[in-house]
Amino acid sequence: MSNEIFLNMLRKNKDKVVIFMTNGAEREGVIVSFDPFSIVILDINNNQVLIQRSAISEIEPQTRVNYIFSDS
């Protein structure tokens, strides 16, 4: 569930992210939407891109994400 909180915070804040793919490619943009299997971003060329979550190795926000996880 914490992945959903993290992604939703990035989406709501319209934070730029770099998505690192398992094949070594990188995509940069803003998260528009997501579901359990995919993420849609608006890339730097203003194109919507659908990315399968299984192809993602890392998501790096361009701005610091403050406390999002509870201690419980």
N, C-alpha and C positions, 0 to 999 in steps of 0.2 A: 504493500500500500504506500510506502514512503516514496517509491518511484513516481506514483501518481501525484503526490503532493508536490514533489520537486518539479515535475513537468508542468503542472497546473500553475505554479507560482511563476515559472519562466514565461508561460503563455500569457497570463494575466498582466504581467509587468512588461511584456513585449521586449524582453531582454534578448540581445543577440547571443547566439550560441554557435559553437563549432562542433559539428558531429563527426566523430572519427568512425570510419567504417571498418569492418573486419578485414576487408581487402586492402586497407591502407589509404583509401581515398578519404577526403575531407569535404564536408558540406558546411557552408556558413549561412546563417539566416535567422529568422524569427519563427518560433513555433506558433502555428496557426491552430492546429488541433491534433488530437491523438486518441487512440483507442488501445486496447490490449495488444494489438498486433502491428500497429503502424503509427508513424508520426508524419504530419504534414507540416512543411516549413515553407515560408516565403523567402526565397534566396536573395542574394545581393543583386541579382538581375531582375528582381520582382517576378520571378517564376515560382509557381507552386510546385513543390516536389514531394512526392509520397515516398517515404523511406520505411522499409520493413524493420521492425524492432530487432528481429533476429540478425540483421546485418550490421547492427550498431555495437561498437565496442566501448565507446565513451562519449559523453556529452559534456562539453566544457562551456559554462557561461562566460561571457565577456565581462560581466560585472559580478561582484561578490554577492553570493546568496546568503543572507543572514539566517539565523536560527529558524529551521523549519521542522525539526523533528522533536517530539516530546520525549521526556526522560522515562515515561512509563512504558 
